[in-house]
Amino acid sequence: MALGFETGQATDVGCRRQINEDALLARPDLGLWVVADGMGGHAAGDFASQTIVAQLDTVGCAVSTEDLLARSLERLQRANDLIRTRSGELGGSTVGATVVAVLAHGPTFACLWAGDSRVYLFRKGQLVQQTRDHTEVNALLAAGTITQAEADTWPRKNVITRAIGVDAAVACDQVQGTLEQDDVLLLCSDGLTEHLQDHEIAACLGNLPPQQACDALIRETLARGARDNVTVVAVRCAPPFDGARASEDDILDDLA
């Protein structure tokens, strides 16, 4: 089954940061969408995220999802090496970036990630997170060391345990699935999920076309203080829903 893709994308520096260390890539012609969230400050975090998307932008046309995965992992290793070289030039300071990518070929897709940027799948009114955050608090929660209530207020909840550029070899997790018509995939940096809940994200994706949904999500995050950079990419499979949609203002009123 061949699917077309309608893509929306948006990024913003937020309300408190001076530079935007996030980067995104949207290549529906290649079946590839990426969000990277840099760390390391000026001349480092932005370099890391931009290096990742620049390398992934060279994957070319793949013959299968597995081929696209292999090509993407090879480009991530290249980016990893370049980032580590940059770290050495800066005296060994930590430089890196989280990455999340959606790769689609025919009816199949894969999610590839390292860190706490996320992919969500919105299907038939339900929003399901496809990725699992590589964070210290998530590891403790999975091990049963802390409770969910403790995790919600954990002082180191934003400490990530994987990133591109930190170790010599890239370590990514991946999941695969099958796409259906009218599915919407959302890629985002943690600047979004720090401020918006899943049901609020679902309200935008279910009632607005991809670009309008991205714009609305960014605007609402900014209205709530946007403590970090925030980046979103939305991908709808096949043509948009038929029929009347709620207006963007109505959705934002629901989020308030």
N, C-alpha and C positions, 0 to 999 in steps of 0.2 A: 504494500500500500504506500503510494507516494503522498507525502504531506508537504504543504507549503508552510512557511513560517513568517509570522508578523512579529516584529521585534520593537520593543520600546527600551529606552535607556536614559539614565540621568545620574549625575553625580554632583556633589556639592561639598565645599570645604567645611561646612557646618558653622556653628556659632562661636566656637572657642579656639579653633586651630588657625594657624597662620598660613599653612600650605596644605594642599590636598595630596595625601600620600596614597589615595586609592587610584586604581586604573581599571579600565574596562575594555573589552573587545567584543564586538558583535560581527560575526561572519556567517550569516545564514547560508551563503553560497557554499561554505565549507562544512556547514553543520557544526559550528563551534561558537560558543559564547563563554566569556571569562570575566571574573571579577577578582582583582588582587588588592590586598590591603597591606601597604608597606609599614615597616617599623624601623626606627633608627634616626628619625629627625631629618631635617633639611639636608639635601645632597646625599641622602642615604635611603630613607624609606620610599621616597618617590622614585629614586633610581631603581630600587628593587622591584616595585610593582610595574613600572614602565618596561623594565627589562623582561619581565615575565610575559607581558602581553605582546611585546615586540617579537619575542622568540616564538610564541604560539601562533602569531600571525603568519608564520612561514610554513605551516604544516602541509599546505597543498591539498589536493583532492584525494581522499582516501577511497578504498574499494570496499570497506566494511567498517563496522564500529570498532572491531578489534584492531584494524589497521590504524584507525584514527587515534585510538588509545595509545598504541605503540609510538606513533609519531609524536603525540602530545607529551608523553613521558620523556621521550628523547629530547624534545625542546625544553622541557622543564629542567632536565639535567644540565643542558647548556646554560640556561638562565642561572641555575644554582651556582655553576662554576664562575660565571661572570660576577655574580653578586659577592661570592666569597673573595674574588680578586679585589673587588672594590672595598670590601671590609679590610683587607690587608693594607690597601692604600690609605685607609683612614686610621691606621694604627691598631687594627684588630677589634674595633668596636663592633657591637652587634648590628648587623644589617640583614634584613630579610623581609619576607612578605608572606601572608597567607594567600592561598589561591583556591578558587573553586571554578570548575569548568563543567559545562554541559556539552556533550558530544553526541550528535544525532546522525544516523545513517539509515535511510529507509524508515521502517516503523520502530526501530530500536534506538535506545539512547543509553548513555552512560554518564554518571557523575564522577568527577575526579577531584579530590580535594586534600589540602593540608592546612590545618588551622581552624579558625572559627567563623570564616565566611560560610554562607549556607546556600543550599538549593532547596526550594520547596516545589512540590507538585500540587497544583490545584486542579481537581477533577470532580466533576458533577457535584459541585458545592462543598467539597471537602479539601482542606489544605493539609498536606502531610509533608513533614520535613524529610528529605531524602538523605541528607548528610548527618554526621554525628560530630559535634564539636570536639576538636582536639584541644581541650583545656584541662588545667589542673583540677578544677572543681568537678568537671564531668568525669574524670578518672576516679576521683574520690567517691563520687556518687555511685558510679558503676561498681566499685569495689565494696560498697555498703559501709564505707568509713563515716560518711555523713548522711544526713537525711535531706530530703528535698527542701524542707524549711530552712535548714542550715545552708544549703547550697544557694538559696535565693539571696542570702545576705553575706555570703562568704567574702572576706576581704580581698582575696586574690582570685576572684571569679573570672577576671579577664586575662589571667596568665595563660598563654597558649603553650602547648607541648610539641607542636610541629609547625614548621614554616620552611619555605624555600629560601636557601641561602645560609642556613644555620649549620647544617651537617654536611659532610662530604658527599653523601649519597641522598638522593631525594626519596622521601618516604610518604607516599600518598595512599589514601584509601579510595576504593571505587565501588560503585553499585551500578547495576544495569537493570533496564526495564523496557517495556513496550509502550509506545506512544499511541494515544487515541485522538481522534478529531476533537477539537475544542479544549484539549488539555492546555494548561498554562504552566510554564516553568518559570520560577522566579529565582534569580541569583542575587545575593546581597551581601554587603559587608556588615560587620556587627554594629556599625553606626545606626543601622535601621532597627535591628532587633533589640537594641538597648532601650528604645523608646516605644516601639509598637508591638502589640500582642498579635498572636497568630490570627485571631478572629478579625482584627482590624485589617491585617494584610489581605485576608480572604475577601473582605467586603470590597476592597478596591479591585482585586483581580477578577471578582465575579461580576462586577457591574461597569467596568470601564475598559476600553481598548488598551492595549499594552502601553503606548506612549502616555496616554492620559493617566493610567494607573501609576506609572513610574513618577510622573510629575506630582501627582497627588500624594504619593508616599513620601517623596522628598519634602514637599511643602509642609506636610503634617509633622515630620521629624524636626524640621526647622522651627515650627511653632512650639514644639515641646523642648526646645533648648539645644538640640543637636550637639552633644558634647564631643562628638568625634566626626570625622569625615563620614559621608554616607553615600553609598552607591547602590543602584538597583538596575537590573536588566530583566525584562519580562519577555517571554517568548510564547506566543500562542500558536498552536498547531492548526493549520487549515484556516479558512476564512473566519472572520469574527462572527459571534453569535448574531442571528437574525433577530428582528424585533426591537422594540424600544428598550433603551437602557436608562437606568437612573442617571440623573445629571451628576457631574463631579461635585457640585456644591452640596447635593443631597448626601453623597457618600461622606464628604468631609464633616457634615453636620452629625452624621452617625458616629464618626470617630471622636468627636468632641466630648 
